[in-house]
Amino acid sequence: MNFICIANHIEFIKRHNDVITPSMGRINPYHLGFEMFKFIENKYGID
């Protein structure tokens, strides 16, 4: 199996968090979609 190296994984996590961070006074569509996905996953599972 090919796995991503730890440095690339950390870089991905940092960029992901930058994108989904909510902004004051504005709707962040990426944050909204991420929260909707988490809600659906929690309610219905991932099966």
Secondary structure, DSSP 8 states (H G I E B T S, - for coil): -----HHHHHHHHHHHHHHH--BTTB--HHHHHHHHHHHHHHHH---
